[in-house]
Each structure stands twice: as structure tokens, then as C-alpha cells.
């Protein structure tokens, strides 16, 4: 099954899940921490400024109790809190400890609170930044005291705190993503092992097993998978043995039958015409049966679970030339480059059988080979056989490599073989790490390709 485009895999979803969860928790903690810190700092500043306002109000009340004391003179004796400034209202007159603040900086709502005889505080935003204004009425002296303090330093502190908390949230999110990546590797690793083992088993390595594990959650899965592979290997081995045993058992009567037919063939001229026709038919069927048995034995050997083959360097150009000479075909059919570039590692006898099957297939179904080529192509060696036949329909180009697949058309049924030749070619290519396929030939017929990994020089 192909992956859906744009959809994250399991590992990606785990990483994103961990990162998103960490980001969410970090965002909640950062927001909560910042709001609590802001509330605490503003409250502390407001308490300090309120205490200073009441202290200044007490000083004004005490000094103004004496006759002839001017508000402006007393205001000059006050010591404001930090960067705070004092604004005093006495009737319709306003007095300020600095030219930078005055009546315009006192909010109307706070004036109304003081006019009602109560103290109050209010935060306001101005063009110069946020400010905190605390108001205290001095009823006995008939004045109102306003302490005005800028909150720029507090805003800068909260901004720095927000940046630090945001950076911490980012680091925590990255750490969560890193932990998610580690956790995803731990979670997906068993699946990757199973997938790798299944791929090797599908490639014919039936001795592959999952390694033992101490993880209690995986013990059952590993045991079940290995038991399944054991049963599969046993079944394949049993089937291959059955085919091999049947083929061997048929060899003896087939040999006797072949000998008898050959004896009759030596007296062919003495037989009546109808007997000669029957003899020719028997000869063809015996030949077909012998080829089928040879192919079945070859496939039974390939299907064996524990078989191996002798791996030696095989120059494919020289091997194809030997097959052409050994089968009596013209050697000039071969088009090959340098022999060193066509060397592969494999079982020479199996590769020779595969090449011979390709040539026999061209003889039976394609009117004979038109051209045989051996070439090096991007790390692989390709043996191509072009025939002069009608070609193979695109829908049949994969099917003909299946076992017992025959070329379409009832006229082909009388030809020797049972449709196992190309299956042997495909099996041989797969066991050597290569592939076999069919495509259209420039000669007008079909082109069969045997591709094998090139040996490293």
C-alpha cells in the first residue's frame, strides 16, 4: 500500500504530538507565570506608592494646620517615592512638584472618587507611557494629594520576563520534540524490524527471524511472528519436496518411455502412415514432458528454504557467447561491450540456464532471436534478447513471468514446455538481487531483459 501524499507517518505524528503537548503546557505555564508576576509587581508598586501618598498627605495636613503656611512651600519639602511626582489641589488651584506633570495627568474619574472623600488608585496610559496615580484626600486641610509614578521600568521588566519565559517555552517545545523523536524511534523500531524481516522473507531468506526481546509488550509479537515464519518455511519446504519427489518419481517411467519411443523411431519407415503420425505425436509429448519435469525440478530447487548457490565472478558477455555456441546459434547475434564491465557475482549454472531459457522462449514464441546484447547500465548488467515475433501485449508483460503462463493463442499449446521457462528466469534474477521484465523491441517484436547487479571492481 502506497503512503498517502501529504500525510505524516507514525513517527512524524508522535513527534508532532509531543511537541504540541509540550508547547501547550509551556504556553499555559508561561501565561500563568507572567500574569501572576505582573499582578504581584503592580500590586507591590501600588502599595508602596499608596503608603507614600498617605505619608505626604499627613505631612501636608500637619504643616497646613499652622496659620499662614503656603501649599507651594510645603510641597517643596516633600520627598516623592522614586520617580514619582506629587500634584496637590487646593480649591481651584493646582500645585505640582515638577513641570512635567499637572492637572492634565489626573484622571477625571479619580478626581470624583477623591471628591467623595475616599482614596483611590488608577493606572492610565499616556503618550509617555503607563502611569500609576494614587489619590488621597486631606479633608481637614481642604486639599487633595495625587502621587503620579511612571511604570516604564515595570513594563520593561515584564517585557524581559515575557521574552525569557517565551524562550523557555521554545526550548521546552524543542526538548519535547527531541524526546518525541527518541520515543518515536523506540516505538517504531520494532515495526521496522518486522518490516525488514518480512522483506527479507519475501525475498527468499526464509531463515530470517526476529531477535529475542526482553520487552514484555513485544515478547508475544516476536514469538508469534517467528512461529508464523517457521510454519511458512516448513510449508514451502514441504511443497518443494513434494514437487521434487514427484518429478524424480516420474523420471524413471519417463526414461523408459523415451527409450521405447526412440526404439520405435528407428523402425519408423516400417510403420504404416497412421502409426508414424501417432509416433510423431508421442515424441512431441514425451519431449514436452521431459522439459516440464526439468523445469519443475529447477523450480523445486529454487523454492528450497535452505539452499545456496556458488557465488563466483561471471562475465555475462562470455557466458552468453558460450550459450550461443553450445546451442548452435550464430555467435554474431551477440552485441557486447568490454568483458570486464559485464561481470556479475552469481551461480554460473543458474545464470546459464536463465539465458538459455530466454533464447528458447524466443525460438518458441518469437520466431527466433534477432539480437542478443549485454551492456552495463548504472551499476547493473543487462542481458537483452530481441525476437522477431508479434510482441507481447502490455497487459501480458508481467503475467508471462508467472508459473505455467503461456503465450496467448491456442496455436501455442502444441509447443514444448509448460510455461515455466520465464518463471525460472524471474526466480533466478530475484535470487541474484536483480529483475527480469519484458518490453517492446526496436526490432518490432518483444525484448526480454535480465538485469543483475554488476560486480564491484
C-alpha positions as CSV (number, residue, x, y, z in Angstrom):
1,X,0.0,0.0,0.0
2,X,1.5,3.3,-1.0
3,X,1.6,6.2,1.5
4,X,-1.0,8.9,1.2
5,X,0.7,12.1,-0.1
6,X,0.9,14.9,2.5
7,X,0.1,12.6,5.4
8,X,2.6,12.2,8.2
9,X,3.9,8.8,9.2
10,X,3.5,7.3,12.7
11,X,6.9,8.7,13.7
12,X,6.1,12.2,12.5
13,X,2.7,12.1,14.3
14,X,4.4,11.1,17.6
15,X,7.0,13.9,17.3
16,X,4.3,16.5,16.5
17,X,2.1,15.2,19.3
18,X,5.0,15.5,21.9
19,X,5.9,18.9,20.5
20,X,2.3,20.2,20.5
21,X,1.7,18.9,24.0
22,X,4.9,20.5,25.4
23,X,4.0,23.8,23.6
24,X,0.5,23.8,25.1
25,X,1.7,23.1,28.6
26,X,4.5,25.6,28.2
27,X,2.1,28.3,26.9
28,X,-0.2,27.7,29.9
29,X,2.6,27.9,32.4
30,X,4.2,30.9,30.7
31,X,0.9,32.8,30.5
32,X,0.0,32.0,34.1
33,X,3.5,32.9,35.4
34,X,3.6,36.2,33.5
35,X,0.1,37.2,34.7
36,X,0.9,36.3,38.3
37,X,4.2,38.2,38.2
38,X,2.5,41.2,36.6
39,X,-0.2,41.2,39.2
40,X,2.3,40.9,42.0
41,X,4.7,43.6,40.8
42,X,1.9,46.1,40.0
43,X,0.3,45.4,43.4
44,X,3.6,46.0,45.2
45,X,4.2,49.2,43.3
46,X,0.7,50.4,44.1
47,X,1.1,49.6,47.8
48,X,4.4,51.4,48.0
49,X,3.0,54.4,46.2
50,X,-0.1,54.4,48.3
51,X,1.9,54.4,51.5
52,X,4.0,57.3,50.2
53,X,0.8,59.2,49.2
54,X,-0.6,58.8,52.7
55,X,2.7,59.9,54.2
56,X,2.8,63.0,52.1
57,X,-0.9,63.7,52.9
58,X,0.0,63.6,56.6
59,X,2.9,66.0,56.1
60,X,0.6,68.4,54.3
61,X,-2.1,68.1,57.0
62,X,0.4,68.8,59.7
63,X,2.1,71.8,58.1
64,X,-1.0,73.4,56.8
65,X,-2.6,73.3,60.2
66,X,-0.3,76.2,61.1
67,X,-1.6,79.6,60.1
68,X,-0.1,81.4,57.1
69,X,1.6,78.3,55.6
70,X,1.6,78.2,51.8
71,X,0.8,74.9,50.0
72,X,3.6,75.5,47.4
73,X,6.2,76.0,50.2
74,X,5.1,72.8,51.9
75,X,5.1,70.9,48.5
76,X,8.8,71.7,48.1
77,X,9.6,70.0,51.3
78,X,8.1,66.6,50.2
79,X,10.4,63.8,49.1
80,X,8.5,61.8,46.3
81,X,8.8,58.0,46.1
82,X,11.3,57.0,43.4
83,X,10.5,58.7,40.1
84,X,7.0,59.7,41.4
85,X,5.8,63.3,41.3
86,X,3.2,65.0,43.6
87,X,0.3,67.0,42.4
88,X,-1.8,68.9,45.0
89,X,-5.2,70.5,44.5
90,X,-6.3,73.2,46.9
91,X,-9.7,74.6,45.9
92,X,-9.3,75.7,42.3
93,X,-5.5,75.9,42.5
94,X,-3.2,73.1,41.4
95,X,0.4,72.7,42.6
96,X,3.0,70.2,41.2
97,X,6.4,69.1,42.3
98,X,7.5,69.0,38.6
99,X,6.7,71.0,35.5
100,X,6.2,67.6,33.6
101,X,3.0,66.7,35.5
102,X,0.0,68.7,36.5
103,X,-3.8,68.8,36.4
104,X,-3.9,67.2,33.0
105,X,-2.3,64.0,34.3
106,X,-5.0,63.4,36.9
107,X,-7.9,61.3,35.5
108,X,-11.4,62.8,35.9
109,X,-12.7,59.5,37.4
110,X,-10.1,59.6,40.2
111,X,-11.0,63.2,41.0
112,X,-14.6,62.2,41.5
113,X,-13.5,59.5,43.9
114,X,-11.5,62.0,45.9
115,X,-14.3,64.5,45.8
116,X,-16.5,61.9,47.5
117,X,-14.0,61.7,50.4
118,X,-12.3,58.4,49.5
119,X,-8.8,57.5,48.5
120,X,-8.2,55.6,45.2
121,X,-5.7,54.5,42.6
122,X,-5.8,54.2,38.8
123,X,-3.5,53.1,36.1
124,X,-3.5,55.2,32.9
125,X,-1.8,55.1,29.5
126,X,-0.3,58.3,28.3
127,X,1.9,59.3,25.4
128,X,4.9,59.0,27.6
129,X,4.0,55.5,28.8
130,X,1.9,53.9,31.5
131,X,1.5,55.6,34.9
132,X,0.0,54.9,38.3
133,X,-1.9,57.6,40.0
134,X,-2.8,57.4,43.7
135,X,-5.2,60.0,45.3
136,X,-5.6,60.8,49.0
137,X,-8.0,63.5,50.3
138,X,-6.9,65.7,53.2
139,X,-10.3,66.9,54.3
140,X,-9.1,68.9,57.4
141,X,-6.7,70.9,55.2
142,X,-9.1,71.1,52.2
143,X,-6.5,69.7,49.8
144,X,-6.2,66.6,47.6
145,X,-2.9,64.8,47.2
146,X,-2.1,62.9,43.9
147,X,1.0,60.7,43.6
148,X,1.9,60.1,40.0
149,X,4.6,57.4,39.2
150,X,5.7,56.1,35.8
151,X,5.5,52.4,35.1
152,X,8.1,52.3,32.3
153,X,10.6,50.3,34.3
154,X,7.9,47.8,35.4
155,X,6.8,47.4,31.7
156,X,10.4,46.8,30.7
157,X,10.8,44.3,33.4
158,X,7.6,42.5,32.4
159,X,8.7,42.6,28.8
160,X,12.1,41.0,29.7
161,X,10.3,38.4,31.8
162,X,7.9,37.6,28.8
163,X,10.9,37.2,26.5
164,X,12.7,34.9,28.9
165,X,9.5,32.8,29.5
166,X,8.8,32.7,25.8
167,X,12.4,31.5,25.1
168,X,12.0,28.9,27.9
169,X,8.7,27.7,26.2
170,X,10.5,27.4,22.9
171,X,13.4,25.4,24.4
172,X,10.8,23.2,26.2
173,X,9.0,22.7,22.9
174,X,12.2,21.7,21.1
175,X,13.1,19.4,24.0
176,X,9.6,17.9,23.8
177,X,10.1,17.4,20.0
178,X,13.5,15.8,20.7
179,X,12.0,13.5,23.3
180,X,9.2,12.7,20.9
181,X,11.8,11.8,18.2
182,X,13.6,9.5,20.7
183,X,10.3,7.9,21.8
184,X,9.1,7.5,18.2
185,X,12.3,5.7,17.3
186,X,11.8,3.4,20.3
187,X,8.1,2.8,19.3
188,X,8.7,2.4,15.6
189,X,11.9,0.3,15.8
190,X,10.0,-3.0,16.4
191,X,7.8,-2.3,13.4
192,X,10.9,-1.5,11.3
193,X,12.4,-4.8,12.4
194,X,9.3,-6.7,11.5
195,X,9.1,-4.9,8.1
196,X,12.8,-5.6,7.4
197,X,12.4,-9.3,8.3
198,X,9.2,-9.6,6.2
199,X,11.0,-8.0,3.2
200,X,13.9,-10.5,3.5
201,X,11.5,-13.4,3.9
202,X,9.6,-12.2,0.8
203,X,13.0,-12.1,-1.0
204,X,13.5,-15.8,-0.2
205,X,15.5,-15.6,3.1
206,X,13.3,-18.0,5.0
207,X,15.8,-18.4,7.7
208,X,15.2,-14.8,8.9
209,X,13.8,-14.5,12.4
210,X,13.2,-11.6,14.8
211,X,15.8,-11.4,17.6
212,X,14.6,-12.3,21.1
213,X,13.5,-9.4,23.3
214,X,13.0,-8.8,27.0
215,X,10.2,-6.2,26.4
216,X,7.1,-7.9,27.9
217,X,4.9,-6.0,25.4
218,X,6.8,-7.4,22.4
219,X,7.5,-11.0,23.5
220,X,4.2,-12.3,22.2
221,X,4.5,-10.4,18.9
222,X,8.1,-11.7,18.3
223,X,7.1,-15.3,19.2
224,X,4.0,-15.2,17.0
225,X,6.0,-13.8,14.1
226,X,8.7,-16.3,14.3
227,X,6.2,-19.2,14.7
228,X,4.5,-17.9,11.5
229,X,7.8,-17.9,9.6
230,X,8.6,-21.4,10.8
231,X,5.3,-22.6,9.6
232,X,5.7,-20.8,6.3
233,X,9.2,-22.2,5.8
234,X,8.0,-25.7,6.6
235,X,5.1,-25.4,4.2
236,X,7.3,-24.1,1.3
237,X,9.9,-26.8,2.0
238,X,7.3,-29.5,2.1
239,X,5.7,-28.3,-1.2
240,X,9.1,-28.0,-2.8
241,X,10.0,-31.5,-1.6
242,X,6.7,-32.8,-2.9
243,X,7.3,-31.3,-6.4
244,X,10.9,-32.6,-6.4
245,X,9.8,-36.1,-5.3
246,X,7.1,-36.3,-7.9
247,X,9.4,-35.2,-10.6
248,X,12.0,-37.7,-9.6
249,X,9.5,-40.5,-9.4
250,X,8.3,-39.6,-12.9
251,X,11.8,-39.6,-14.3
252,X,12.2,-43.4,-14.3
253,X,9.0,-44.2,-16.3
254,X,9.7,-41.2,-18.5
255,X,13.2,-42.6,-19.2
256,X,11.7,-45.9,-20.1
257,X,9.1,-44.3,-22.2
258,X,11.7,-42.2,-24.0
259,X,13.8,-45.2,-24.7
260,X,10.8,-47.1,-26.1
261,X,9.9,-44.2,-28.3
262,X,13.5,-44.0,-29.6
263,X,13.4,-47.7,-30.4
264,X,10.2,-47.3,-32.3
265,X,11.6,-44.3,-34.1
266,X,14.4,-46.4,-35.5
267,X,11.7,-48.5,-37.2
268,X,9.7,-45.5,-38.3
269,X,9.8,-46.5,-42.0
270,X,8.4,-49.9,-41.3
271,X,5.3,-48.5,-39.7
272,X,2.1,-47.6,-41.5
273,X,1.4,-43.9,-42.1
274,X,-1.1,-43.6,-39.2
275,X,1.3,-45.3,-36.8
276,X,4.0,-42.9,-37.9
277,X,1.7,-39.9,-37.2
278,X,1.0,-41.4,-33.8
279,X,4.7,-41.9,-33.1
280,X,5.4,-38.3,-34.1
281,X,2.7,-37.1,-31.7
282,X,4.1,-39.3,-28.8
283,X,7.6,-38.0,-29.5
284,X,6.4,-34.4,-29.2
285,X,4.6,-35.1,-25.9
286,X,7.5,-37.0,-24.4
287,X,9.8,-34.1,-25.2
288,X,7.3,-31.7,-23.7
289,X,7.0,-33.8,-20.6
290,X,10.8,-34.1,-20.2
291,X,11.2,-30.3,-20.5
292,X,8.4,-29.8,-18.0
293,X,10.0,-32.2,-15.5
294,X,13.4,-30.5,-15.8
295,X,11.7,-27.1,-15.2
296,X,9.8,-28.4,-12.2
297,X,12.9,-29.8,-10.6
298,X,14.7,-26.5,-11.2
299,X,11.8,-24.6,-9.5
300,X,11.7,-27.1,-6.7
301,X,15.4,-26.5,-6.0
302,X,14.8,-22.7,-6.1
303,X,11.9,-22.9,-3.7
304,X,14.0,-24.8,-1.1
305,X,14.3,-22.9,2.1
306,X,17.9,-23.5,2.9
307,X,19.6,-23.9,-0.4
308,X,22.5,-21.8,-1.5
309,X,24.5,-21.3,-4.7
310,X,28.1,-21.0,-5.5
311,X,28.8,-17.3,-5.9
312,X,31.7,-16.7,-8.4
313,X,32.5,-13.8,-10.7
314,X,30.7,-14.5,-14.0
315,X,31.4,-12.4,-17.1
316,X,28.0,-12.3,-18.7
317,X,29.3,-11.5,-22.2
318,X,31.4,-14.6,-22.3
319,X,28.6,-16.7,-20.7
320,X,26.1,-15.6,-23.4
321,X,28.6,-16.3,-26.1
322,X,29.1,-19.8,-24.7
323,X,25.4,-20.4,-24.6
324,X,25.0,-19.3,-28.2
325,X,27.8,-21.6,-29.3
326,X,26.6,-24.5,-27.2
327,X,23.1,-24.3,-28.6
328,X,24.2,-24.0,-32.2
329,X,23.0,-20.4,-32.6
330,X,25.0,-17.7,-34.6
331,X,27.5,-16.0,-32.3
332,X,27.2,-12.8,-34.4
333,X,23.8,-12.3,-32.7
334,X,25.7,-11.0,-29.7
335,X,26.4,-7.3,-29.2
336,X,28.6,-6.9,-26.1
337,X,31.0,-4.3,-24.7
338,X,34.2,-4.9,-22.7
339,X,34.0,-8.2,-20.8
340,X,35.3,-6.6,-17.5
341,X,32.2,-4.3,-17.4
342,X,29.7,-7.2,-17.7
343,X,30.9,-9.3,-14.7
344,X,28.4,-10.2,-12.0
345,X,28.6,-12.4,-8.9
346,X,26.4,-15.5,-9.0
347,X,25.9,-19.1,-9.8
348,X,27.2,-19.7,-13.3
349,X,25.0,-22.7,-14.0
350,X,21.8,-20.9,-12.9
351,X,22.6,-17.9,-14.9
352,X,23.4,-20.0,-17.9
353,X,20.1,-21.8,-17.6
354,X,18.3,-18.4,-17.4
355,X,20.0,-17.1,-20.6
356,X,19.2,-20.4,-22.4
357,X,15.5,-20.1,-21.4
358,X,15.4,-16.6,-22.8
359,X,16.8,-17.9,-26.1
360,X,14.4,-20.9,-26.1
361,X,11.5,-18.6,-25.4
362,X,12.4,-16.5,-28.5
363,X,12.6,-19.7,-30.6
364,X,9.2,-21.0,-29.4
365,X,7.1,-17.9,-29.4
366,X,9.0,-15.1,-31.2
367,X,10.3,-16.6,-34.4
368,X,13.9,-16.8,-33.0
369,X,16.2,-14.2,-31.5
370,X,17.1,-11.3,-33.7
371,X,19.6,-9.7,-31.4
372,X,21.3,-10.5,-28.1
373,X,23.0,-7.7,-26.2
374,X,25.0,-7.5,-23.0
375,X,25.6,-4.0,-21.6
376,X,26.5,-2.2,-18.4
377,X,23.8,0.2,-17.1
378,X,24.1,2.2,-13.9
379,X,25.6,-0.4,-11.6
380,X,23.8,-3.4,-13.2
381,X,24.5,-5.7,-16.2
382,X,21.6,-6.2,-18.6
383,X,21.2,-9.1,-21.0
384,X,18.6,-8.4,-23.6
385,X,17.1,-10.7,-26.2
386,X,15.1,-9.2,-29.0
387,X,12.9,-11.6,-31.0
388,X,11.1,-11.3,-34.4
389,X,7.7,-12.3,-33.1
390,X,4.5,-10.3,-32.8
391,X,5.5,-8.9,-29.4
392,X,3.7,-9.1,-26.1
393,X,0.7,-7.1,-25.2
394,X,1.3,-4.6,-22.3
395,X,-1.3,-6.3,-20.1
396,X,0.6,-9.7,-20.5
397,X,4.1,-8.5,-19.9
398,X,4.0,-9.2,-16.2
399,X,1.8,-12.3,-16.4
400,X,4.1,-14.2,-18.7
401,X,6.7,-14.5,-15.9
402,X,4.3,-16.3,-13.7
403,X,4.5,-20.1,-13.4
404,X,2.6,-22.1,-16.1
405,X,1.8,-18.9,-18.0
406,X,1.8,-19.4,-21.8
407,X,1.7,-17.1,-24.7
408,X,-1.9,-16.3,-25.7
409,X,-3.4,-18.2,-28.6
410,X,-4.5,-21.8,-28.8
411,X,-1.9,-22.5,-31.5
412,X,0.9,-22.2,-29.0
413,X,-0.4,-25.2,-26.9
414,X,1.3,-27.7,-29.2
415,X,4.8,-26.2,-28.4
416,X,7.1,-28.0,-25.9
417,X,7.2,-26.7,-22.3
418,X,4.6,-25.8,-19.7
419,X,5.2,-22.1,-19.3
420,X,7.9,-22.4,-16.7
421,X,10.9,-21.1,-18.6
422,X,10.3,-17.4,-17.9
423,X,9.3,-18.2,-14.3
424,X,12.8,-19.7,-13.9
425,X,14.4,-16.6,-15.4
426,X,12.5,-14.3,-12.9
427,X,13.3,-16.6,-9.9
428,X,17.0,-16.7,-10.9
429,X,17.1,-12.9,-11.3
430,X,15.4,-12.4,-7.9
431,X,17.8,-14.8,-6.1
432,X,20.7,-12.8,-7.5
433,X,19.3,-9.5,-6.5
434,X,18.1,-8.5,-10.0
435,X,15.0,-8.5,-12.0
436,X,13.5,-9.6,-15.3
437,X,10.9,-7.9,-17.5
438,X,9.5,-7.6,-21.0
439,X,9.2,-4.6,-23.1
440,X,8.7,-3.6,-26.8
441,X,11.7,-4.3,-29.0
442,X,13.1,-1.8,-31.6
443,X,13.1,-4.8,-33.9
444,X,9.3,-4.9,-33.8
445,X,8.9,-7.9,-31.6
446,X,9.4,-8.4,-27.9
447,X,12.5,-7.6,-25.8
448,X,13.2,-9.7,-22.7
449,X,15.7,-8.2,-20.2
450,X,17.6,-10.0,-17.5
451,X,19.1,-7.4,-15.1
452,X,21.7,-8.3,-12.5
453,X,23.8,-6.3,-10.1
454,X,27.3,-5.7,-11.5
455,X,30.3,-6.9,-9.5
456,X,32.3,-4.2,-7.8
457,X,35.7,-3.7,-9.5
